[in-house]
Structures are given as structure tokens and as C-alpha cells.
Amino acid sequence: MADDCVKVGGLGSNFKLIKQGAEAKLYKGIYLGRPTIVKERFKKSYRHVDLDNRLTKERMKSEARAILKCKAAGICTPALYLVDFERRRIYMEEIQNSVTVKDYVAQMSEEAVNGDADTGDLLMKLNPIAQEIGRVLGKLHANNIIHGDLTTSNMLLVNNGKDIPTVVLIDFGLSHVESSIEDKGVDLYVLERALISTHANVDQLFQVILSSYVEENKKQCREILKKLDEVRARGRKRTMVG
Amino acid sequence: MVIAIGFEGSANKLGVGIVRDGVVLSNCRQTYITPPGEGFLPRETAQHHRSVILAVLSQALQEAAVMPEQIDIVCYTKGPGMASPLQTVAVVARTIAQLWNKPIIGVNHCIGHIEMGRLITGSDNPTVLYVSGGNTQVIAYSRNRYRIFGETIDIAIGNCLDRFARVLKLSNDPSPGYNIEKLAKEGKKLLPLPYVVKGMDVSFSGILSYIQKQSHQLLNSGKYSPEDLCFSLQETLFAMLVEITERAMAHCGSQEVLIVGGVGCNMRLQEMMGAMCDERGAKLFATDERFCIDNGVMIAQAGLEMFKSGNVTKWHDTTVTQR
């Protein structure tokens, strides 16, 4: 079955394009009898060819490595099926019955507006999700995995029949392994800013996420929170030196 | 018919410009240029601004053929920027406003760039890449405010380029960035450099310290020429900017990009951004050095828009702020 795809040079009629992001195309289909997503990173013509090849290869490697490490650590990610450097494709498990945290929060916010609920009610509904996200991130960093692009579009919620859905992390192209505090602080900072810019009405969720994060990552949490404050104070809010 | 005069001096450019209902009547500017290998410091920059501002003001009035009585509002850069240069300009603006008895408006420097960009290019609701010596941000307008989606988490790209120019001892005339661009055109070999994108943010201090440390060795070994280094730095830095801009566009569903700020003059950056836009079916808007580089007109224009929506700065608020 994999041979058919390879022979044709393309993915064959088996696969359908479902999404096109800034960096890659996502195809959906069946591979080895399982529902599969193929992530194909396209060539960026604006970049120098060498730079483009180097970045794509690095990101594919990072993604594959991070997924395997997460599996070993017990963090939910799609299962990795195949990595094809030549065609810049990664074949992975399609997580079914899922919705991104971004869409879920947007949906809840809209329902709240329509139902005349206030922000307090909305936050209460979202709290369990935020807590679960914090737990997963705490585990991620406790295992020295840096995601590199934490946004609500890169977290999936899967209905598992229990009260709290499973949080699945995706899109590890910018990830790497690092035990230092600096990168973990920056990782959290990226999430905080993503929340503020995308879900401004519920950015208090970040505090909820942090509170369960520190429970899960007890070893380094104090220093990481301090580092987070430091990172927040950089850039625009710092005196221009040099 | 409102005529606005704008004063800008947050960095080393001192600009005075006059605008009337979207038409630029005059745009005068003087730049404080330091010797090769040196950057500009607050005290000397403020001294420079003090020494030229009145002359530039007269020139602006003359070129616009406008008398002080005809000016309706006085606008100045409230911030962000360097404290003493900002203060120097604010003092003059305050004095002028009182002498001529006109309302005064403190304008945000970054918004000045954006409003000018929009006026000159006619773009409607673009994703804005604001890149200069002091700023590197990706901005989009949402829910009544300009919001920052991505930015540098340490230094600005212009600052990175300027500091590298010092390592190569390039001339600062007309600007270090311009001379890097010139050299880069002759560069051929791509040196692998650290490429740091964190989510929608970028970080330049790593690539700067790497290239500062390695330059001498690389140049002495004969493997890379100064042209190659400039070329490699631009290709890498600009690719990072294009990437975060593209992410913001994908996030906001935007089909327009506007580049503002001094680094926006760089033709290679415009070229790369254009290539990305073509692939997405989006449109690129950019201005030339008259408006990319800090100028007084952008302050006048933004001030005018603020005035039209009822915003005037109270006297005790006519201060400046570094951030």
C-alpha cells in the first residue's frame, strides 16, 4: 500500500487535501489500514535553497524525535508511521473525533455570548481544560521536551468518554530537547502571547494552566516562573542598548 | 481642511513634516551619522537634534509654503524611543504649540509608521511588519486596536544589522543597513547561521553574537568575503521575518502585507516578502525611503487621524516615554 503511493510519486487518490497552513499541506487518507494524516512541507521560494532544505530537514527531524520522546514519556501525540525526507512528508496517526483547543474556546465563547453568560461563567467552563493543558505541559517540560510553538491551534481535545477530554499535542516542527530553564520559560511565554492575541477575553486561563503546570513539574517550576517574568520584560519593554 | 505639522526625533533622524488632508506638503529630515564602527548615543543624538531642529522647521514651512497661522495642529512623537532626543523634540513642539496657540497631540511612533504606510500605499487592512533599528513587530488591527501578534523577544532586526555593520567597520552614511544591502548584492556563498523562530516571535541576539564572534575568523580564512557574510545575514534574518509574517497572516486570514520602518527600505526584504505573497495570492505594500525611514510627516498624519476622532493631548500629558 505504501508502495503504491511511492510509485505514483504523489499520494494517489487515496489521500485528500484537508488543510493548507503557512508551512505545510495536510492530507487525510488510509495508510496501512489506518486513518492517517500526511504532513507535507512545501518548498518556500522566498528562502535561499540551501536554507530552505536545511530548515525543512531540521524541522522534520525535530518533529519525529519529539513525537517519539513524548510517547516514551506518556504524553499524547499522534503516532508516527513514516518519515519521507525526499518528498518532505511525515505520515502520522489521524486523531479522530477531535477539535483544536482554539476552536473549542471560540465555540464556548460564542455560546456564552449568545446565552448572555458572563466571562466568569465561561472561565469556569474552560477551567478543567486549562488544568489538563497545564498538566500535560508540566509533564512535557519535566521530560525536557520543548514544544517551540505552543498555541491553541496545536492542542487537540479528544472525547474519551470521561469528564475531562484528552489533550493531544501536535505540530512539533520547532521542538527540541533541552534541560535548561531558559527555553522552558520562552515556551510558556509563546503560549501566553498566543492566548492574549487569539483569546483575549479569556487570557486569565493562562494562570490556571500555570497552576496545574507547577503541580506536575515540581522540580524546576519555581525557576521557570522566574525566568518567565524575565522573558516578559525583554524586547520592547527593555531599554534599547547597543 | 486640516493642516498638521509633525515632529519626529525618537532615534537619530530628526524630521519635520507638514500634511494637509492626506497630501504631503513637505517632508524634511536630518540624520545624525556617526563614524564607522560607532553607534549613536542619547546625549550626542539629542545635541544633534537641538542644533538642527529650528532650521529643519523653517525649511518645512518654506517648502510647504505654509504660515504658522495656517497650521491647525502640532503633533510630536511621544514615544517609544530614546529619552533625551525625544525630550528635545517635545520641548520644541510644546513651545511652538503655545506660541502659535494650537492644540498639541502626542503620537505613538509605531502607529505613525503604520498610518503613513496605509496612507501612501492605500492598503486597507494589512498585516503589518514593522521593522527598524528599534522595533521588530508583526501587527494587525483587531477589535479597535492595533495588536502585536509576533515580535522580537530581544533586539530589533535593524539593531542587529547596525551592530554587524560596526564589526565590518562599514560607513554609517547614509545608514549602516543601506551599506550592508549594497555588499549583500555581491555576496554568493551562504554561511549557515542560527535561525531562531519561537512560535510567532523571533530572536536575533543569538545570530548576532554568533556572527560577531565568527566574522574575523571566517574573513581571515578566506572562505567567506564580507559580501558573503552580509548576504548570509540578510537571507537568514529576512527569512525569519517572512516566516512570522506568514504565520500571522495564516492566523488572521489576511491577504495584505504592509512593511514599514527603516529596514523596510531594503529591496531584498521586499523581494522575499513579495515572493511569499505571490505564493499565497496576497498583496504586498511597501513605501520608499522617504516614508520608511523615520520622518515628521508620519507623525503629522497619525496626529491628524487622532484629531479627527476627537483626540487631543492635555498639556500635563505632553511628556515623552521610552517604552
Interface residues (C-beta under 8 A of the other chain):
Chain A: G21 A22 K44 S45 Y46 R47 H48 D50 L51 R54 L55 G148 D149 L150 T151 S153 L174 V186 D187 Y189 V190 L191 R193 A194 S197 T198 A200 V231 R234 G235 R236 K237 T239 M240 G242
Chain B: G39 P80 M82 G134 N135 Q137 R143 R147 I148 F149 E151 T152 I153 D154 I155 A156 N159 R163 L190 P192 Y195 V197 K198 G199 M200 D201 E235 T236 A239 V242 E243 E246 R247 M249 A250 H251 E271 M272 M273 A275 M276 E279 Q322 R323
